[in-house]
Amino acid sequence: MNGDFSALSNADLRSLVLGLRSGRISVPTSALQLRRLISESSVERIVSVINVLADHSFDAGQVAACVELILADRVVSSDQRMGEIDLVTSGPEAPGITNRDTSVVVRELFAHAKTSVMVVGYAIYQGQMVFEALATRMNEIPELDVEFFLNIPRPDRDTTRSEILVSRFVERFKTTQWPKGSRLPKVYYDPRSVADEGRIRSSLHAKCVIVDKRHVFISSANFTEAGQERNIEVGLHLNSDYLANKTSLHFKKMLEADLFERAM
């Protein structure tokens, strides 16, 4: 029975409550009364539901109360869903609006990881600062599985062999972009990014963090001090097993299909 009321839109539910409370809808009711207030496609079904309630001695006020409970439940459910999504920004704050800071969200995700972290990024600069919390967490939890999928760029008109570009990137990552003395993550890259042949070259341009297959943060921000702190960037932090697993699986399946190669 509630399922029939639940099929109505919020606007129809509100109209129904208003009609019942004002006396425009009597109980029992008729299609003629409801056609003025709710969608035509729902009229016959709702007439039947209200009249069944009337057979059980419900008056108009009691039917209205039932409908109001459905509306209230929708509001609570909507608030709970919205509570699982945070807007995350970098750069100056818009007047009168408070969003979570990119650097704070990323640091918290790293600092509270328990089982797994996947980092996907286009550009890294001043990584020793950006990844400090993650390196600390990796030292605290030796079994924490950490994977990086990173872009290795080839400058325009550069003719260096691809294996040398990868080797240089790895050395630079170890010595300047990762906190010294800390356990290293596994690092993968798209071999097309350093391809000798220009026509197949591409970039890994995605930026996201997936933690414990529960938290997913997708952003325009690179893993740089500017991207995390100063640039105008926008992202979403979601607490969603479904989306976290689906995002993680996207890269896992690409790895299984040999679309990524391991750099270190």
LOKOL-410832 format. One record per residue: residue in three letters; x, z, y of N, C-alpha, C in turn. Coordinates in steps of 0.05 Angstrom, whole numbers, plus 5000, padded with zeros to 4 digits. Atoms other than C-alpha are relative to their C-alpha. Example, Ala and Ser with C-alpha at 12.3 -4.5 7.8 and 13.67 -1.06 7.14 Angstrom:
ALA501850004976524651564910501850005024;SER498449994976527351434979498550145022;
This chain:
MET501750004976500050005000501750005025;ASN498250004977505450195049501649745002;GLY498650255000508849555027498649795017;ASP501550194984503249165060500450055030;PHE499449934972504149535126502949925007;SER497250044995511649465119500749705004;ALA499550294997511048705117499549915029;LEU500650074972508548715189502550035018;SER497949974980513248625248499650265015;ASN500349764983514649215294497849965021;ALA502050054979510348885347497150024989;ASP502649985012504448815299499350294993;LEU500449715006505349545276499150155025;ARG500749864975505149785348497249925009;SER502750094992498949365363497950134982;LEU501949875019495649655301499650295008;VAL500249714992497150375323498450025025;LEU501449994975494650225393497049954996;GLY502850065006488249925366498650234986;LEU501249775014486950505319499750245018;ARG500149764982488451035372498049965022;SER501850054978484250695425497149964992;GLY502750055010478150565381499349714998;ARG500650295002478749805384499949924970;ILE500250055029479749835308498650244988;SER501449785013474750235269500950014971;VAL499349965029475750495198497550084985;PRO498950255009473350165155500049795022;THR499650204979475149535193499249724990;SER500750275007474048785193502149815010;ALA498050204991478148155201499649935030;LEU500550074972474748025268501550205019;GLN498649804983477648675297503049954999;LEU497150015002484648555271501249745011;ARG499050264991485247815291500950015029;ARG499349984971485748025364502750145003;LEU497749824996491748475350502449944983;ILE497750055017496148245293500149714991;SER499650285008498747595263497849924980;GLU502250105017493347175230500750004971;SER499250015028497247105165499850274986;SER500149735012496947855154497350135001;VAL502649874994489747995174498650094975;GLU501749935023486147965107501350224983;ARG498649805016491548375071499850275013;ILE500049744986491548925125497150115000;VAL502949915002483848945126499650144973;SER500449895027484049075051501450284998;VAL498649755002489349625058498650225016;ILE501449804984485649985114497450094987;ASN502549935013479149955077500350164974;VAL499349835023482350245014500550285010;LEU499549744989484850815057497350145009;ALA502649894992477850895085498450114976;ASP501349915024475150955014501150274991;HIS498849745007479951545007499750205023;SER500749824978476951875068502050015023;PHE498350014977482351675118498449915024;ASP501350104975479851625190502149845016;ALA498350174984482851195245502650145008;GLY497749854992487651745268502050034977;GLN498349975023490351845198501449744992;VAL498850265006491451105186502249945021;ALA498050044979495051065253502550164995;ALA497749835007499451645231501749884978;CYS498550145022501451265168501749775011;VAL498650234988503350655209502350105018;GLU497949894983507251085258502450104984;LEU497849915017511351375201501749774991;ILE498450245008513350675179501749915024;LEU498450074977515450515250502350195005;ALA497949814996519351155256502349974980;ASP498050045021522951025190501749755007;ARG498450244992524950335216502050065022;VAL498249934978527950625278502450164990;VAL497849845012532051135238501849824984;SER498350185017534450605189501649825018;SER498650174981536350145247502350155013;ASP497949844987540250705281502350064980;GLN498049965020543850855216501849764996;ARG498450255003545950125208501849965024;MET498350044976548350095280502350205000;GLY497949805001552250735267502449914983;GLU497850105017556350345216501549775013;ILE498650224986558549825267500950105027;ASP498949924974563149975326501149755014;LEU498750204984564949495382502650115009;VAL497249914994572449545393501349815019;THR498950184979576049285454502850095008;SER497449944987582949245485499749935030;GLY499950084972584549205559498350195017;PRO501549834981580949485620497150054991;GLU502849945007574249835608498049885020;ALA502150104982567949515635498650255012;PRO501349764987564749995686497450084987;GLY502449895012559550445655499749964970;ILE500250055029561050225583502550124987;THR497849895015565350605534500049894972;ASN499650105027567850245472502550134988;ARG497749895013572950465421502449815006;ASP497650154994580150245435501249884975;THR498850135024583449745388502350164988;SER497749855011589950145382499150254986;VAL500949755012586150785366498749944973;VAL501450065025581750465313502049924978;VAL498050095020587650115279501650244990;ARG498449775007591750755280498450194981;GLU501749825017585951165251499649884972;LEU500350135026584750655196502550034983;PHE497549975015592050665176500550294992;ALA499349725005592751425181498250134978;HIS501849875020586751565135499649834975;ALA500250165025587851025082500650174976;LYS499749845025587351295011501049834977;THR499350165023588050724962501249725006;SER499150274995589150044994499749935030;VAL500150114973590649695060500749714998;MET499350294997590448945073500149945030;VAL499650074972593148705140500449695001;VAL499850304996592047975161500649955029;GLY499450034971595447755225501549755006;TYR498750254990597847175266502750065013;ALA497549944985603047495312500650304999;ILE499149725000607048145307502350025020;TYR497949944980611148425364499950305005;GLN499849714997613549145373498450144977;GLY501449905023610949265303500850284991;GLN499149735008615049895293498150215012;MET501949824988610150225341497249964988;VAL502750075010603849865317499650104972;PHE500349935028605150025244501250274992;GLU498949735005608050725251498250174983;ALA501949845015601751065225499849904971;LEU500350115027601350595165502550074984;ALA497549945014608750695147500050304992;THR500149715006607751455151498150054976;ARG501949975021601651405106501149904973;MET498750105025605450985055502050194989;ASN498149805009610751515052498650244988;GLU501649775010605452055042498749944974;ILE501450075025601851674987501549774987;PRO498350215012606851284944498449794986;GLU501650205014601250944905498249835018;LEU501650164981597950664968500949714999;ASP499450285003597549914957499649865027;VAL500150124973599249545022500949714998;GLU499450295000599048785029499749895028;PHE500150144975600548375090499849704995;PHE500150305000598447645099500649925029;LEU499050054974602347395158500749715005;ASN499350274992603646755196503049995005;ILE497250054994610846505196500149745015;PRO500250244983611346015254502449824997;ARG497950194996615445385259499849895028;PRO500150104972617145225332499849695000;ASP500250294997615544525357502849874999;ARG497650175002620844005339502350154986;ASP498049865015624544525297500449874973;THR499450145025627944205236501350184979;THR498849815020630444835201498549994974;ARG501350005026629144845127498150234997;SER502149805001622845235109501050264987;GLU499049765013626545725063501750175019;ILE498549854980631145915121498250135020;LEU502049884982625246035167498850254988;VAL501249775013622146495116502050234998;SER497949795002628746865105500450145026;ARG499649884974629646965179497650185008;PHE502449844994622447215186500150274985;VAL499949765016623447715130502050205011;GLU498049834989629847975160499150135026;ARG501049904974626748045229497850214995;PHE502149815006620648395199501250274991;LYS498849755011624948905162501650155022;THR498149874982629749045219498750075027;THR501149954973625349005282497050055001;GLN503049974999617949015263498950214982;TRP500949805018617549555210501550265005;PRO498649754995619050295220502350054980;LYS497649985015626050425195499850234979;GLY500049795021626950815130497450034985;SER502649975013619850705107499649794978;ARG500650185021617250375044498749755011;LEU501050264990615849635055497549914986;PRO502450115012609149295044500749744985;LYS499850275010608248665003499149815022;VAL500650194978608348065050499649724988;TYR500650285009605147385037499749825024;TYR500350194978604946755079498949744989;ASP501050265007601646075079502449805002;PRO497650184998607245575061499649765018;ARG500450224982603945045103500950065029;SER499249934973605845435166502949935006;VAL497150074996613245275155500649734987;ALA499650265014612244595121501849825017;ASP498250194986617544085138498449765011;GLU501650234992612143555143497850095020;GLY501849914979608343635208497149964995;ARG502850075003601843315186498550204983;ILE501449805017600343875136500450285011;ARG499449734989602744455180497550135011;SER502349854990597744995198500850295006;SER499449724994597345715222498050184986;LEU501749795008594546345192499250155025;HIS500849904974590546535253498150244999;ALA501849775003586047085225501350265008;LYS499049744993586747805249498050214989;CYS501849805011583648355207501550214984;VAL498949785016584849015171497750084981;ILE502049905019581249225107501350244987;VAL499049755011582149945084498150114979;ASP501449875022580050255018497549854991;LYS502350165007575149675007497450125010;ARG502349884987570450045053499949945030;HIS499950054971572749945125501249725004;VAL498950264992573749255155499949985030;PHE499750044971576249125225500949715005;ILE499450284994576048405250500149975030;SER499550004971578748265319501449755009;SER498450214988581647755366502950095005;ALA497549894991587548225377502249964979;ASN497650025016594448075349501250284996;PHE498649755004598848635322502450025018;THR497949984979602748685387499150225019;GLU500849804980602949215441498049895019;ALA501850134980599548735489497249974987;GLY502650055014594048555438498550264995;GLN501249755007592849275419499250175025;GLU500449824977593149575489499049865026;ARG500450114973593049095549498249765002;ASN501650244998589948425534497050064998;ILE502949985004582448325537499349894973;GLU500650075027580648325464497450134991;VAL502549895010574248435425500049994970;GLY500150005029573148635353497750184990;LEU502149835012568248975305501350164977;HIS499349835023569649565259497550064985;LEU502449965016564649595202500750174976;ASN499849845025563750115148498149874980;SER501750155018561149655094501649924975;ASP498750075025563249625021499849704995;TYR500550285005560148935016501849825016;LEU498350174983563748625075502950044996;ALA497149945005570348975061500949864975;ASN499450135026570248734989500149705002;LYS500150294998568248035008502349895016;THR497850094983573547975062502650024984;SER497649965016578948255016500149794978;LEU500050195023576747804958500649725010;HIS499450274989577247195003503049954999;PHE497150035000584747305011501250034972;LYS499049965027585747544939499749744984;LYS500550255015582646904912501849785009;MET498150204990586946474957502750054989;LEU497449935012592946854931500149914971;GLU500250095028590746734859500249704997;ALA499950305001590045994875502649895010;ASP497450084990597245974899500049875028;LEU500150104973595245834970501850175019;PHE498049834987599846404992502450034983;GLU497649935015606946544972501050275010;ARG498949744992610447214972502749975015;ALA497550004984615847305025501750234993;MET498549765007617848015005498250194986;
